[in-house]
Each structure stands twice: as C-alpha cells, then as structure tokens.
C-alpha cells in the first residue's frame, strides 16, 4: 500500500511541478519509463502469484531502469542508439504483455 501512495504522490508532484528533463537525458526517459513499467507489472504479477517481495521489486525496478539506460547509452556511443532503443522497447514490451496476460488470467480466471 505504501508503494501505491508513493506512486500517487509522485504522479501528482510531476503534474503540478511540471519538471523539465535536460536535453542530454531525453533519449533515456522513454526507455527508463518502459523499464519501470516492466518492473511494476512484474510486481503486480508476483503479488497475485503470492510471491511478491519488496526488496526484489526495488532491485528489479532500479536495475531495469539502469540497464535499459546503459544499453541506450552504449548504442548512442556506437552510433546505433535508435536500433538498440527499439530492441529494448521490444524486449520489455514483450515482458509487459506477458505479465499483463498473467494478471488478466488471475483476475478473470481465464
């Protein structure tokens, strides 16, 4: 419940404060968001499976974001940033949809 409250506070603060992202970090924001969503959907799935662990969630959340950002950074350094960004989005998108399907099966028993 504390995580949900923190999420709501963060979203409201983001809407009210309208923070700006430095130009150098803008390519990493969408990838970091997708990685964070992957961790969030994984946490919901783990909760429904009865195996949720808050430490695993925090580590997964942080490392997903850092690894995804590193892959995009590496791609930028190699001159193939958009291709690696697309690859990260595809891989994490597949994981998100897989977790969403599992969540759907838990909720609707179908």
N, C-alpha and C positions, 0 to 999 in steps of 0.2 A: 504494500500500500504506500509505503514511503517513496518508492520509485515513481509511482504514478503521480503523487503530489509534486515531486521534484520535476517530473516531465511537464506537468501543467504549469508550474511556476516558470520553468524555462521557456515554454512556448509563449506565455503571456508577456514575460520580460522581453522576449525577442520581438513581439509585435509592438509593444509600447515603446521600446527604446530604439527600434529600427537600426541595429548595428550595421556598420559597413565592413566589408571584407576587403583587405588590401588586394590590389591587382595581382600581385605575385602569388597569392594564395587562392584566387578564384578558380583556377582549374581543379583544385583539390577538393573544393567544397561539395560538389555533387557526388564525387566518389566517396567521400567521408560520410555523407548522408546515406548513401546506399549501403555502405558497410555497417553503419549504425542501425539501419532498419533490419538488416540481416540478423544482427545480434538481438534486436528486440523481438523479432518474430521467432527466433530460436528460443528465447527466454519464455515466451508465451507457450510454445510447444512443450518445452521442458516442464513448465508448470502444469500443463494439462496431463502430461505423462507421469507427473508426480515425482520428478527427479530434479526439480529446479534447485540450484544452488546459487546464492547471491554472489559469492566470490567468483564462480565460473562465469556468471553473467558479466561482471565488471571486467574481468580479464579478457573475455571474449570481445566485449564492446571496445575496449581500448586497443587491443591488438588488431581487431578487424580494421579499425579506422587507420591505425598506424601502418599496417602492412599494405592496405589499399593505397594510401597516400604515397608510400615509398615506391610502390610499383609504378604509379603515375609519374612520380619524380624521376625514377630511373628511365622511364620511357621518354620523358622530356629531354633528359640528358643525352639519350641515344638518338633523338630526333624522330621517335615514333610514339610520341605521347598520346595521340588520339587513338592509335591502334591498341595500345595497352589499356587506355581508359575504357575502350569498348569491351575489351576482354574481361576486365574487372567487373564492369556492369553486367555482362552476360553471365559470368560465373555466379556473382552474388545474386543476380536476378533469379537464376535457376534455384538457388538455395532458398530465396524468399518464397518463391512459388511452391516449392516442395514443403516448406514449413507451413505455408498458408493452407495447402491441401490437407496436411495432417491436422491442423487446427480445425478446419472445416469438418473433417471426419469425426473429431472428438465432439464438436458442438452439435452437429446434426446426426451423428451416429450413422453416417452414410459414406 
